């Protein structure tokens, strides 16, 4: 197969358009141009063409992955799932197969664009600031596919539960009837739903003045 024309893309920096004699246009990166020695008029063997097509597909998948990561952080699993997800139009194929998606994820990890450790800190910090406790944050990390090896370090980087619990109680109990034990019980239940340990909840309620034994 002959390359009729090789020209830089006018839309995406670092991308080249490889016009083949059968009318196909492959979008490749500078790395592929160098690796395959691409130029106008080059004759490609069937094996070279097959490998070039595969490299072009991976370059396209990488571009899409970078686009998603620029919009918001993702875990490795989230990225791979998005790349391999079946489109709503069932007649279309997924953007990438599993092997290609994993290879792209490997490369983006090498380049520092994909980092589950940093992502775990981001998620923990976000939900910690919203007043969620460790168990709920772990549930969120699990849901997002973050490896368990990063959970504890991310949680340890957060401030202790006392500050978050006190801030929650200050907001929750402002203007409430503090003479009614049910007021404290409702606050305790709300903190439990947010994933705080019962011992931490009790300490927080006591700091707020809940000394009645029936509350605990």
FILONU-903108 format. One record per residue: x, y, z of N, C-alpha, C in turn; chain; residue number from 1. Coordinates in Angstrom, 2 decimals. Atoms other than C-alpha are relative to their C-alpha. Example, Ala and Ser with C-alpha at 12.3 -4.5 7.8 and 13.67 -1.06 7.14 Angstrom:
BEGIN
[[0.89; -1.19; 0.00]; [12.30; -4.50; 7.80]; [0.90; 1.20; 0.00]; A; 1],
[[-0.82; -1.19; -0.06]; [13.67; -1.06; 7.14]; [-0.77; 1.09; 0.73]; A; 2],
END
This chain:
BEGIN
[[0.85; -1.19; 0.00]; [0.00; 0.00; 0.00]; [0.89; 1.26; 0.00]; A; 1],
[[-0.81; -1.21; 0.14]; [1.37; 3.38; -1.03]; [-0.62; 1.16; 0.76]; A; 2],
[[0.45; -1.23; -0.65]; [1.17; 6.59; 1.01]; [0.01; 1.10; -1.06]; A; 3],
[[0.07; -1.07; 1.00]; [-0.07; 9.25; -1.40]; [0.45; 1.34; 0.56]; A; 4],
[[-0.33; -1.30; -0.58]; [0.35; 12.13; 1.03]; [0.08; -0.13; 1.51]; A; 5],
[[-0.14; -0.08; -1.45]; [1.55; 12.73; 4.58]; [0.09; 1.46; 0.37]; A; 6],
[[0.04; -1.43; -0.32]; [0.64; 16.10; 6.08]; [-0.42; 0.19; 1.45]; A; 7],
[[0.41; -0.27; -1.39]; [0.33; 17.60; 9.57]; [-1.47; 0.40; 0.07]; A; 8],
[[1.40; -0.36; -0.20]; [-3.20; 17.94; 10.92]; [-0.12; 1.48; 0.31]; A; 9],
[[0.25; -1.43; -0.28]; [-4.58; 21.48; 10.95]; [-0.88; 0.17; 1.23]; A; 10],
[[0.93; -0.09; -1.14]; [-6.88; 20.63; 13.88]; [0.64; -0.44; 1.32]; A; 11],
[[-0.60; 0.54; -1.23]; [-4.75; 18.68; 16.37]; [1.51; 0.07; -0.11]; A; 12],
[[-1.46; -0.12; 0.03]; [-1.18; 19.64; 17.14]; [0.66; -1.35; 0.29]; A; 13],
[[-0.72; 1.25; -0.21]; [1.26; 16.73; 16.88]; [-0.61; -1.18; -0.72]; A; 14],
[[0.63; 1.07; 0.76]; [-1.06; 14.68; 14.67]; [0.25; 0.19; -1.50]; A; 15],
[[-0.24; -0.03; 1.44]; [-0.43; 13.78; 11.02]; [-1.08; -0.80; -0.70]; A; 16],
[[0.98; 0.70; 0.82]; [-2.82; 12.69; 8.29]; [0.74; -0.78; -1.08]; A; 17],
[[-0.67; 0.89; 0.94]; [-1.62; 9.73; 6.30]; [-1.03; -0.47; -1.04]; A; 18],
[[0.94; 0.31; 1.07]; [-3.53; 9.51; 2.99]; [0.51; -1.21; -0.79]; A; 19],
[[-0.39; 1.20; 0.71]; [-3.35; 5.99; 1.55]; [-0.62; -0.03; -1.40]; A; 20],
[[0.45; 0.02; 1.40]; [-3.84; 5.14; -2.11]; [-1.40; -0.57; -0.16]; A; 21],
[[1.36; 0.53; 0.09]; [-7.11; 3.31; -1.37]; [-1.03; 1.00; 0.50]; A; 22],
[[0.91; -1.04; -0.47]; [-8.59; 6.58; -0.04]; [-0.11; 0.08; 1.51]; A; 23],
[[0.03; -0.01; -1.47]; [-8.15; 5.71; 3.65]; [0.91; 1.10; 0.54]; A; 24],
[[-0.82; -1.00; -0.68]; [-6.87; 8.44; 5.94]; [0.26; -0.49; 1.42]; A; 25],
[[-0.39; 0.40; -1.35]; [-4.96; 7.34; 9.04]; [0.51; 1.22; 0.75]; A; 26],
[[-0.48; -1.09; -0.84]; [-4.43; 9.83; 11.85]; [1.04; -0.56; 0.96]; A; 27],
[[-1.10; 0.55; -0.78]; [-1.07; 9.15; 13.44]; [0.72; 1.13; 0.73]; A; 28],
[[-0.77; -0.97; -0.75]; [1.19; 10.86; 15.94]; [1.42; 0.11; -0.52]; A; 29],
[[-1.39; -0.18; 0.42]; [4.72; 12.11; 15.55]; [0.84; -1.23; 0.28]; A; 30],
[[-0.76; 1.21; -0.36]; [5.98; 8.99; 17.29]; [-0.14; -1.06; -1.09]; A; 31],
[[0.20; 0.99; 1.05]; [4.43; 6.80; 14.59]; [0.70; 0.43; -1.30]; A; 32],
[[-0.68; -0.49; 1.20]; [5.81; 9.03; 11.81]; [1.48; -0.38; 0.04]; A; 33],
[[-1.42; 0.31; -0.15]; [9.31; 8.52; 13.18]; [0.23; -1.51; 0.01]; A; 34],
[[-0.21; 1.45; -0.15]; [8.93; 4.85; 14.11]; [-0.15; -0.75; -1.32]; A; 35],
[[0.24; 0.69; 1.26]; [7.58; 3.82; 10.70]; [0.72; 0.66; -1.17]; A; 36],
[[-0.68; -0.71; 1.07]; [9.66; 6.31; 8.72]; [-0.96; 0.48; -1.08]; A; 37],
[[1.05; -0.35; 0.95]; [6.49; 7.64; 7.12]; [0.36; 1.23; -0.82]; A; 38],
[[-0.18; -1.15; 0.90]; [6.65; 9.98; 4.14]; [-0.87; -0.22; -1.23]; A; 39],
[[0.79; 0.12; 1.23]; [4.71; 10.71; 0.97]; [0.74; -0.89; -1.00]; A; 40],
[[-0.59; 0.89; 0.99]; [5.30; 8.02; -1.64]; [0.53; -1.31; 0.56]; A; 41],
[[-0.53; 1.23; -0.60]; [6.35; 5.33; 0.85]; [-0.92; -1.18; -0.30]; A; 42],
[[0.74; 1.23; 0.20]; [5.29; 1.78; -0.01]; [0.02; -0.81; 1.29]; A; 43],
[[0.12; 0.78; -1.24]; [4.00; -0.17; 3.00]; [-0.32; -1.45; -0.33]; A; 44],
[[0.32; 1.42; 0.16]; [4.08; -3.95; 3.15]; [-1.30; -0.28; 0.77]; A; 45],
[[1.21; 0.34; -0.76]; [0.91; -5.70; 4.42]; [0.23; -0.01; 1.51]; A; 46],
[[-0.29; 0.02; -1.44]; [2.57; -6.27; 7.82]; [0.19; 1.42; 0.54]; A; 47],
[[-0.20; -1.38; -0.44]; [3.69; -2.64; 8.05]; [-1.33; 0.74; 0.08]; A; 48],
[[1.29; -0.67; 0.01]; [0.22; -1.45; 7.15]; [-0.86; -0.43; 1.18]; A; 49],
[[0.78; 0.51; -1.14]; [-1.40; -3.68; 9.76]; [0.48; 0.64; 1.31]; A; 50],
[[-0.54; -0.59; -1.22]; [0.93; -2.39; 12.47]; [-0.27; 1.51; 0.05]; A; 51],
[[0.29; -1.44; 0.03]; [0.41; 1.21; 11.34]; [-1.45; 0.27; 0.34]; A; 52],
[[1.42; -0.17; -0.33]; [-3.36; 0.82; 11.50]; [-0.22; -0.18; 1.51]; A; 53],
[[0.14; 0.23; -1.44]; [-3.06; -0.59; 15.03]; [0.54; 1.19; 0.79]; A; 54],
[[-0.59; -1.16; -0.68]; [-0.80; 2.31; 16.05]; [-0.92; 1.21; -0.12]; A; 55],
[[0.93; -1.12; 0.20]; [-3.28; 4.80; 14.56]; [-1.21; -0.13; 0.91]; A; 56],
[[1.14; 0.22; -0.90]; [-6.14; 3.21; 16.51]; [0.37; 0.34; 1.44]; A; 57],
[[-0.43; -0.28; -1.36]; [-4.15; 3.40; 19.73]; [0.20; 1.50; 0.22]; A; 58],
[[-0.18; -1.44; -0.11]; [-3.27; 7.04; 19.04]; [-1.35; 0.70; 0.17]; A; 59],
[[1.34; -0.59; -0.10]; [-6.97; 7.86; 18.57]; [-0.60; -0.25; 1.38]; A; 60],
[[0.51; 0.34; -1.34]; [-7.88; 6.06; 21.80]; [0.71; 0.85; 1.06]; A; 61],
[[-0.76; -0.82; -0.95]; [-5.11; 7.92; 23.64]; [-0.50; 1.43; 0.00]; A; 62],
[[0.53; -1.37; 0.09]; [-6.41; 11.26; 22.37]; [-1.32; 0.13; 0.75]; A; 63],
[[1.30; -0.04; -0.68]; [-9.91; 10.45; 23.62]; [0.18; -0.12; 1.50]; A; 64],
[[-0.25; 0.17; -1.43]; [-8.58; 9.29; 26.98]; [0.52; 1.30; 0.61]; A; 65],
[[-0.54; -1.27; -0.49]; [-6.61; 12.53; 27.39]; [-1.10; 1.06; 0.06]; A; 66],
[[1.12; -0.95; 0.00]; [-9.73; 14.51; 26.50]; [-0.85; -0.19; 1.24]; A; 67],
[[0.80; 0.29; -1.19]; [-11.68; 12.77; 29.27]; [0.74; 0.41; 1.28]; A; 68],
[[-0.77; -0.32; -1.19]; [-8.88; 13.18; 31.81]; [0.18; 1.50; 0.18]; A; 69],
[[-0.08; -1.45; -0.10]; [-8.62; 16.88; 31.00]; [-1.29; 0.58; 0.56]; A; 70],
[[1.29; -0.47; -0.49]; [-12.32; 17.24; 31.80]; [-0.17; -0.26; 1.49]; A; 71],
[[0.05; 0.31; -1.43]; [-12.09; 15.49; 35.18]; [0.88; -1.21; 0.28]; A; 72],
[[-0.84; 1.15; -0.33]; [-9.84; 13.01; 37.01]; [-0.81; -1.30; -0.07]; A; 73],
[[0.62; 1.32; 0.05]; [-10.59; 9.31; 36.57]; [0.96; -1.01; 0.60]; A; 74],
[[-0.84; 1.12; -0.41]; [-9.37; 6.12; 38.14]; [0.35; -0.81; -1.24]; A; 75],
[[-0.37; 0.85; 1.14]; [-7.67; 3.59; 35.89]; [-1.20; -0.83; -0.45]; A; 76],
[[1.14; 0.85; 0.36]; [-10.73; 1.33; 36.05]; [-1.08; 0.82; -0.71]; A; 77],
[[1.01; -0.84; 0.65]; [-13.10; 4.19; 35.19]; [0.39; 0.30; -1.44]; A; 78],
[[-0.45; -0.32; 1.36]; [-10.98; 5.11; 32.18]; [-0.12; -1.21; -0.91]; A; 79],
[[0.07; 1.21; 0.81]; [-10.70; 1.53; 30.91]; [-1.46; -0.35; -0.30]; A; 80],
[[1.42; 0.30; 0.20]; [-14.45; 1.02; 31.41]; [-0.62; 0.91; -1.05]; A; 81],
[[0.53; -0.95; 0.98]; [-15.23; 4.17; 29.41]; [0.50; -0.33; -1.41]; A; 82],
[[-0.58; 0.30; 1.31]; [-12.89; 3.17; 26.60]; [-0.60; -1.26; -0.62]; A; 83],
[[0.51; 1.28; 0.50]; [-14.38; -0.32; 26.32]; [-1.53; -0.10; 0.06]; A; 84],
[[1.46; 0.03; -0.14]; [-18.03; 0.63; 26.93]; [-0.67; -0.13; -1.36]; A; 85],
[[0.78; 0.15; 1.23]; [-20.56; -0.41; 24.30]; [-0.79; 1.29; -0.24]; A; 86],
[[0.76; -1.23; 0.29]; [-21.99; 2.71; 22.59]; [-1.50; -0.25; 0.06]; A; 87],
[[1.46; 0.16; -0.01]; [-25.71; 3.39; 22.83]; [-0.50; -0.55; -1.32]; A; 88],
[[0.31; 0.57; 1.30]; [-25.87; 2.68; 19.14]; [0.67; -1.37; -0.07]; A; 89],
[[-0.54; 1.36; -0.10]; [-25.45; -1.10; 19.29]; [0.69; -0.45; -1.27]; A; 90],
[[-0.65; 0.38; 1.25]; [-24.33; -1.20; 15.68]; [1.47; 0.43; -0.02]; A; 91],
[[-1.37; -0.48; -0.07]; [-21.12; 0.61; 16.63]; [0.82; -0.83; 0.97]; A; 92],
[[-0.90; 0.72; -0.88]; [-18.12; -1.03; 18.23]; [0.50; 0.93; 1.12]; A; 93],
[[-0.62; -0.83; -1.04]; [-16.56; 0.18; 21.52]; [1.20; 0.75; -0.56]; A; 94],
[[-1.14; -0.79; 0.46]; [-13.85; 2.79; 21.16]; [1.27; -0.84; -0.02]; A; 95],
[[-1.22; 0.82; -0.08]; [-11.23; 0.20; 22.17]; [-0.34; -1.37; 0.58]; A; 96],
[[0.14; 1.29; -0.66]; [-10.90; -3.45; 23.05]; [0.78; 0.05; 1.31]; A; 97],
[[-0.61; 0.02; -1.33]; [-9.64; -4.48; 26.48]; [1.52; 0.18; -0.06]; A; 98],
[[-1.47; -0.07; 0.10]; [-6.00; -4.94; 25.42]; [0.46; 1.41; -0.36]; A; 99],
[[-0.39; -1.36; 0.40]; [-5.82; -1.55; 23.70]; [-0.23; 0.98; 1.14]; A; 100],
[[0.32; -0.90; -1.11]; [-7.51; 0.20; 26.62]; [1.03; -0.13; 1.12]; A; 101],
[[-0.98; 0.20; -1.06]; [-5.10; -1.37; 29.11]; [1.36; 0.56; -0.42]; A; 102],
[[-1.27; -0.54; 0.49]; [-2.11; -0.43; 26.93]; [0.01; 1.52; 0.07]; A; 103],
[[0.11; -1.46; -0.09]; [-3.31; 3.17; 26.74]; [0.10; 0.45; 1.46]; A; 104],
[[-0.06; -0.33; -1.42]; [-3.84; 3.23; 30.51]; [1.43; -0.13; 0.53]; A; 105],
[[-1.40; 0.17; -0.41]; [-0.30; 1.89; 31.03]; [0.84; 1.21; -0.42]; A; 106],
[[-0.79; -1.12; 0.53]; [1.14; 4.63; 28.83]; [-0.33; 1.30; 0.72]; A; 107],
[[0.39; -1.23; -0.68]; [-0.84; 7.39; 30.52]; [0.47; 0.01; 1.45]; A; 108],
[[-0.59; 0.08; -1.34]; [0.31; 6.14; 33.91]; [1.48; 0.35; -0.05]; A; 109],
[[-1.42; -0.31; 0.16]; [3.91; 6.31; 32.69]; [0.23; 1.50; -0.15]; A; 110],
[[-0.13; -1.44; 0.26]; [3.35; 9.89; 31.56]; [-0.52; 0.86; 1.15]; A; 111],
[[0.49; -0.73; -1.15]; [1.68; 10.85; 34.84]; [-1.40; 0.58; -0.14]; A; 112],
[[1.36; -0.51; 0.19]; [-1.76; 11.63; 33.41]; [-1.02; -0.81; 0.79]; A; 113],
[[0.89; 0.91; -0.70]; [-3.32; 8.69; 35.23]; [0.72; -0.48; 1.25]; A; 114],
[[-0.67; 0.33; -1.26]; [-2.52; 8.15; 38.90]; [-1.06; -0.31; 1.06]; A; 115],
[[1.04; 0.39; -0.95]; [-4.81; 6.17; 41.20]; [0.30; 0.48; 1.41]; A; 116],
[[-0.35; -0.49; -1.33]; [-2.88; 7.25; 44.30]; [-0.45; 1.44; 0.19]; A; 117],
[[0.44; -1.39; -0.07]; [-3.45; 10.93; 43.60]; [-1.52; 0.11; -0.07]; A; 118],
[[1.46; -0.04; 0.15]; [-7.02; 10.23; 42.55]; [-0.68; -0.37; 1.32]; A; 119],
[[0.56; 0.39; -1.30]; [-7.72; 8.49; 45.88]; [0.03; 1.18; 0.97]; A; 120],
[[-0.09; -1.19; -0.86]; [-6.50; 11.62; 47.70]; [-1.06; 1.04; -0.40]; A; 121],
[[0.98; -0.97; 0.48]; [-8.73; 13.80; 45.52]; [-1.41; -0.37; 0.44]; A; 122],
[[1.34; 0.46; -0.38]; [-11.83; 11.69; 46.16]; [-0.20; 0.11; 1.51]; A; 123],
[[0.11; -0.05; -1.46]; [-11.14; 11.40; 49.90]; [-0.12; 1.43; 0.48]; A; 124],
[[0.07; -1.40; -0.40]; [-10.54; 15.12; 50.22]; [-1.33; 0.63; -0.32]; A; 125],
[[1.29; -0.56; 0.41]; [-13.71; 15.99; 48.32]; [-1.12; -0.44; 0.94]; A; 126],
[[1.09; 0.50; -0.84]; [-15.99; 13.74; 50.36]; [0.25; 0.28; 1.48]; A; 127],
[[-0.28; -0.40; -1.37]; [-14.19; 14.49; 53.60]; [-0.46; 1.42; 0.27]; A; 128],
[[0.43; -1.39; -0.14]; [-14.87; 18.20; 53.05]; [-1.52; 0.12; 0.05]; A; 129],
[[1.47; -0.01; -0.03]; [-18.55; 17.36; 52.53]; [-0.55; -0.63; 1.26]; A; 130],
[[0.43; 0.53; -1.28]; [-18.62; 15.75; 55.96]; [-0.22; -1.50; 0.06]; A; 131],
[[0.16; 1.44; 0.00]; [-18.44; 12.08; 55.07]; [1.14; -0.67; 0.77]; A; 132],
[[-0.97; 0.72; -0.80]; [-16.68; 9.59; 57.32]; [0.76; -1.05; -0.80]; A; 133],
[[-0.88; 0.95; 0.69]; [-14.06; 6.94; 56.47]; [-0.72; -1.13; -0.72]; A; 134],
[[0.65; 1.15; 0.65]; [-16.44; 4.07; 55.71]; [-0.73; 0.42; -1.26]; A; 135],
[[0.68; -0.47; 1.20]; [-18.49; 6.13; 53.26]; [1.00; 0.38; -1.09]; A; 136],
[[-1.04; -0.34; 0.98]; [-15.32; 7.42; 51.61]; [0.56; -1.27; -0.64]; A; 137],
[[-0.48; 1.28; 0.54]; [-14.11; 3.83; 51.23]; [-1.01; -0.57; -0.99]; A; 138],
[[1.03; 0.47; 0.93]; [-17.43; 2.93; 49.62]; [0.12; 0.73; -1.33]; A; 139],
[[-0.12; -0.79; 1.22]; [-16.92; 5.75; 47.12]; [1.24; -0.38; -0.78]; A; 140],
[[-1.22; 0.44; 0.67]; [-13.36; 4.70; 46.37]; [-0.20; -1.36; -0.67]; A; 141],
[[0.30; 1.31; 0.57]; [-14.57; 1.14; 45.81]; [-0.87; 0.14; -1.24]; A; 142],
[[0.91; -0.20; 1.13]; [-17.37; 2.34; 43.53]; [0.74; 0.53; -1.22]; A; 143],
[[-0.76; -0.59; 1.10]; [-14.85; 4.27; 41.45]; [1.14; -0.90; -0.48]; A; 144],
[[-0.99; 0.96; 0.47]; [-12.58; 1.25; 41.12]; [1.42; 0.29; 0.42]; A; 145],
[[-1.35; -0.32; -0.48]; [-9.62; 2.65; 43.08]; [0.53; -1.19; 0.79]; A; 146],
[[-0.61; 1.13; -0.69]; [-7.27; -0.09; 44.28]; [0.06; 0.25; 1.50]; A; 147],
[[0.00; -0.12; -1.46]; [-7.46; -0.76; 48.02]; [1.35; 0.43; 0.55]; A; 148],
[[-1.32; -0.35; -0.51]; [-3.73; -0.20; 48.35]; [0.16; 1.50; 0.23]; A; 149],
[[-0.10; -1.45; -0.13]; [-4.35; 3.56; 48.11]; [-0.97; 0.58; 1.03]; A; 150],
[[1.06; -0.53; -0.86]; [-7.28; 3.84; 50.53]; [0.53; 0.60; 1.30]; A; 151],
[[-0.41; -0.43; -1.33]; [-5.56; 4.10; 53.89]; [0.86; 1.26; -0.05]; A; 152],
[[-0.85; -1.18; 0.12]; [-2.94; 6.60; 52.76]; [-0.85; 1.24; -0.29]; A; 153],
[[0.87; -1.13; 0.32]; [-5.67; 8.82; 51.30]; [-0.78; 0.44; 1.23]; A; 154],
[[0.77; -0.33; -1.20]; [-7.69; 8.64; 54.52]; [0.88; 0.62; 1.08]; A; 155],
[[-0.92; -0.54; -1.00]; [-4.66; 9.31; 56.71]; [0.35; 1.45; -0.28]; A; 156],
[[-0.33; -1.38; 0.35]; [-4.05; 12.53; 54.80]; [-1.09; 0.97; 0.40]; A; 157],
[[1.08; -0.87; -0.44]; [-7.41; 13.85; 55.96]; [0.20; 0.38; 1.45]; A; 158],
[[-0.02; -0.38; -1.41]; [-7.79; 15.72; 59.21]; [-0.84; -0.99; 0.78]; A; 159],
[[0.74; 0.93; -0.83]; [-9.21; 13.74; 62.14]; [-1.49; 0.23; -0.09]; A; 160],
[[1.45; -0.12; 0.12]; [-12.95; 13.11; 62.37]; [-0.60; 1.08; 0.89]; A; 161],
[[0.57; -0.96; -0.95]; [-13.38; 15.55; 65.26]; [-0.42; 1.30; -0.68]; A; 162],
[[0.30; -1.27; 0.64]; [-13.22; 18.66; 63.10]; [-1.22; -0.10; -0.91]; A; 163],
[[1.12; 0.17; 0.92]; [-15.63; 17.32; 60.49]; [-1.30; -0.25; 0.76]; A; 164],
[[1.20; 0.28; -0.80]; [-18.07; 15.99; 63.10]; [-0.49; 1.27; 0.68]; A; 165],
[[0.41; -1.24; -0.67]; [-18.04; 19.27; 65.02]; [-0.64; 0.98; -0.98]; A; 166],
[[0.56; -0.90; 1.01]; [-18.67; 21.26; 61.84]; [-1.40; -0.46; -0.40]; A; 167],
[[1.31; 0.52; 0.37]; [-21.55; 18.96; 60.91]; [-1.02; 0.28; 1.09]; A; 168],
[[0.93; -0.22; -1.10]; [-23.14; 19.21; 64.37]; [-0.35; 1.48; 0.16]; A; 169],
[[0.26; -1.43; -0.09]; [-22.76; 22.98; 64.41]; [-1.08; 0.42; -1.00]; A; 170],
[[0.99; -0.34; 1.03]; [-24.75; 23.18; 61.20]; [-1.33; -0.71; 0.25]; A; 171],
[[1.19; 0.81; -0.16]; [-27.20; 20.38; 61.99]; [-0.84; 0.44; 1.20]; A; 172],
[[0.72; -0.28; -1.25]; [-28.09; 21.49; 65.52]; [-0.26; 1.49; 0.22]; A; 173],
[[0.24; -1.44; -0.15]; [-28.16; 25.25; 64.96]; [-1.50; 0.27; 0.03]; A; 174],
[[1.42; -0.34; -0.14]; [-31.54; 26.44; 66.22]; [-0.88; -1.15; 0.44]; A; 175],
[[0.80; 1.16; -0.41]; [-32.65; 22.95; 67.28]; [-0.24; 0.03; 1.50]; A; 176],
[[0.32; 0.12; -1.43]; [-34.19; 22.07; 70.66]; [1.00; -0.96; 0.64]; A; 177],
[[-1.06; 0.82; -0.59]; [-31.14; 20.85; 72.58]; [-0.44; -0.68; 1.29]; A; 178],
[[0.52; 0.68; -1.19]; [-33.32; 19.79; 75.52]; [-0.72; -1.30; -0.37]; A; 179],
[[0.68; 1.19; 0.47]; [-34.89; 17.06; 73.41]; [1.04; -1.04; -0.40]; A; 180],
[[-0.97; 1.05; 0.35]; [-32.83; 13.83; 73.36]; [-0.11; -0.46; -1.45]; A; 181],
[[0.18; 0.44; 1.40]; [-34.33; 13.01; 69.94]; [0.78; 0.88; -0.97]; A; 182],
[[-0.79; -0.89; 0.85]; [-32.49; 16.03; 68.52]; [1.39; -0.58; -0.20]; A; 183],
[[-1.34; 0.59; 0.07]; [-29.17; 14.41; 69.36]; [-0.03; -1.35; -0.71]; A; 184],
[[0.09; 1.31; 0.63]; [-30.37; 11.00; 68.23]; [-0.08; 0.13; -1.52]; A; 185],
[[0.09; -0.21; 1.45]; [-31.30; 12.33; 64.79]; [1.36; 0.41; -0.57]; A; 186],
[[-1.33; -0.41; 0.45]; [-27.88; 13.99; 64.52]; [0.94; -1.20; -0.02]; A; 187],
[[-0.85; 1.19; -0.05]; [-26.18; 10.74; 65.56]; [-0.29; -0.92; -1.18]; A; 188],
[[0.37; 0.87; 1.13]; [-28.12; 8.78; 62.94]; [0.54; 0.57; -1.31]; A; 189],
[[-0.50; -0.63; 1.23]; [-27.15; 11.30; 60.26]; [1.50; -0.20; -0.14]; A; 190],
[[-1.45; 0.21; 0.04]; [-23.46; 10.99; 61.19]; [0.32; -1.46; -0.31]; A; 191],
[[-0.22; 1.43; 0.27]; [-23.72; 7.20; 61.14]; [-0.20; -0.30; -1.48]; A; 192],
[[0.23; 0.20; 1.44]; [-25.15; 7.32; 57.63]; [1.15; 0.54; -0.83]; A; 193],
[[-1.14; -0.57; 0.72]; [-22.16; 9.40; 56.61]; [1.28; -0.81; 0.21]; A; 194],
[[-1.12; 0.93; -0.09]; [-19.84; 6.62; 57.72]; [0.93; 0.21; 1.17]; A; 195],
[[-0.87; -0.19; -1.17]; [-18.46; 7.78; 61.08]; [-0.17; -1.12; 1.00]; A; 196],
[[0.05; 1.04; -1.03]; [-17.61; 5.32; 63.84]; [-0.84; 0.49; 1.17]; A; 197],
[[0.90; -0.37; -1.09]; [-20.03; 5.24; 66.77]; [0.76; 0.69; 1.14]; A; 198],
[[-0.78; -0.63; -1.08]; [-17.28; 6.11; 69.27]; [0.29; 1.46; -0.32]; A; 199],
[[-0.27; -1.38; 0.41]; [-16.37; 9.24; 67.28]; [-1.28; 0.84; 0.07]; A; 200],
[[1.28; -0.71; -0.06]; [-20.05; 10.18; 67.03]; [-0.34; 0.37; 1.45]; A; 201],
[[0.31; -0.27; -1.41]; [-20.54; 9.86; 70.79]; [0.89; 1.11; 0.56]; A; 202],
[[-0.92; -1.04; -0.48]; [-17.45; 11.97; 71.50]; [-0.43; 1.36; -0.52]; A; 203],
[[0.44; -1.26; 0.57]; [-18.73; 14.65; 69.14]; [-1.25; 0.53; 0.67]; A; 204],
[[1.24; -0.43; -0.66]; [-22.16; 14.73; 70.73]; [0.27; 0.48; 1.42]; A; 205],
[[-0.35; -0.44; -1.35]; [-20.64; 15.00; 74.18]; [0.66; 1.39; -0.03]; A; 206],
[[-0.61; -1.34; 0.13]; [-18.51; 17.94; 73.02]; [-1.06; 1.06; -0.24]; A; 207],
[[1.07; -0.96; 0.27]; [-21.73; 19.55; 71.91]; [-0.97; 0.12; 1.17]; A; 208],
[[0.82; -0.14; -1.20]; [-23.31; 19.01; 75.32]; [-1.01; -1.10; 0.22]; A; 209],
[[0.96; 1.08; -0.16]; [-25.23; 15.77; 74.91]; [0.53; -0.97; 1.05]; A; 210],
[[-0.51; 0.84; -1.09]; [-24.58; 14.18; 78.32]; [-1.03; -1.01; 0.47]; A; 211],
[[1.07; 0.88; -0.47]; [-27.85; 12.34; 78.67]; [0.30; -1.44; -0.42]; A; 212],
[[-0.35; 1.39; 0.26]; [-27.32; 8.63; 78.95]; [-0.92; -0.63; -1.03]; A; 213],
[[0.95; 0.64; 0.90]; [-30.45; 7.83; 76.97]; [0.34; 0.27; -1.47]; A; 214],
[[-0.36; -0.31; 1.38]; [-28.97; 9.43; 73.85]; [0.95; -1.08; -0.53]; A; 215],
[[-1.03; 0.95; 0.40]; [-26.18; 6.84; 73.82]; [-0.43; -1.43; 0.29]; A; 216],
END
